[in-house]
Amino acid sequence: PAFPSGHATKSVALAAPLIFDKISNKLVTKVSKIVVSSTAILVCLSRIILGAHYLSDVLAGAGWSVLCLPVSVFLTNRVLSRMSPERYEFASRIWILVYIALIILVAII
């Protein structure tokens, strides 16, 4: 039906920053990484099991998300390097709202 799988792309794109981030070794962080990665894997598997996509569609979608992660990290670091420390808190609130909006968008679509 579609190449690559949009569901796989979106679920991995939302999970990848947390999965690959080395925030801390706290139990809460480890559990949240497991929950988020399990959710992304289940979304990818559901697309195949339901017959909506082939394995190649899902792998291409997940791969596209993982390939775009370094670009987004690079751009984020460029923005942060130009920002004053006083604006970090404001920017983090905006980014959290954007992240929540993306999660809602994925749930709707």
C-alpha positions as a printed Julia matrix, in Angstrom:
109×3 Matrix{Float64}:
  0.0    0.0    0.0
  2.74   2.52   0.82
  6.49   2.64   0.91
  7.84   3.34   3.49
  5.47   2.63   6.33
  4.35   5.9    7.86
  3.42   4.26  11.15
  6.85   2.67  11.48
  8.56   5.93  10.55
  6.6    7.96  13.1
  6.83   5.47  15.95
 10.58   4.98  15.57
 11.1    8.74  15.09
  9.38   9.42  18.4
 11.21   6.62  20.2
 14.73   7.0   18.76
 15.79  10.16  20.63
 15.0    8.56  23.98
 16.4    5.17  23.06
 19.75   6.52  21.85
 20.11   9.19  24.54
 22.45   8.51  27.44
 20.48  10.46  30.01
 21.29   8.45  33.11
 21.37   4.96  34.5
 18.36   5.47  36.75
 15.72   2.75  36.87
 13.02   5.13  35.64
 15.07   5.95  32.55
 15.73   2.29  31.8
 12.07   1.37  32.22
 10.91   4.27  30.02
 13.4    3.24  27.32
 12.05  -0.3   27.43
  8.43   0.89  27.25
  9.08   3.31  24.39
 11.15   0.86  22.36
  8.62  -1.92  22.95
  5.83   0.34  21.75
  7.75   1.23  18.58
  8.5   -2.45  17.91
  4.86  -3.4   18.47
  3.7   -0.7   16.06
  6.12  -1.99  13.43
  5.07  -5.6   13.98
  1.38  -4.7   13.87
  1.78  -3.21  10.39
  3.18  -6.53   9.15
  0.76  -8.77  11.06
 -2.27  -6.78   9.9
 -1.05  -7.06   6.32
 -0.88  -3.3    5.83
  2.82  -3.39   4.89
  5.58  -5.74   3.91
  8.68  -6.18   6.05
 10.65  -4.01   3.59
  8.16  -1.14   4.05
  8.51  -1.25   7.82
 12.3   -1.54   7.73
 12.53   1.38   5.31
 10.35   3.51   7.57
 12.35   2.67  10.67
 15.6    3.16   8.8
 14.51   6.54   7.51
 13.81   7.67  11.08
 17.16   6.45  12.35
 18.97   8.11   9.43
 17.26  11.44  10.11
 18.15  11.39  13.82
 21.77  12.65  13.41
 20.55  15.49  11.19
 17.99  16.58  13.76
 20.54  16.33  16.58
 22.99  18.44  14.55
 20.37  21.11  13.87
 19.25  21.12  17.5
 22.83  21.55  18.69
 23.3   24.47  16.28
 20.2   26.18  17.63
 21.22  25.57  21.24
 24.75  26.85  20.68
 23.34  30.19  19.51
 20.87  30.45  22.37
 21.58  32.17  25.66
 21.35  29.98  28.79
 18.47  32.12  30.07
 16.3   31.01  27.14
 16.91  27.26  27.64
 13.95  26.82  29.96
 11.58  28.6   27.57
 12.88  26.6   24.62
 12.53  23.32  26.51
  8.89  24.11  27.26
  8.23  24.85  23.59
  9.97  21.63  22.51
  7.98  19.59  25.02
  4.76  21.05  23.6
  5.92  20.24  20.06
  6.8   16.69  21.15
  3.38  16.22  22.75
  1.73  17.59  19.61
  3.65  15.08  17.51
  2.55  12.24  19.76
 -1.08  13.37  19.44
 -0.67  13.66  15.67
  0.65  10.11  15.48
 -2.27   8.89  17.57
 -4.79  10.64  15.33
 -3.27   9.54  12.04
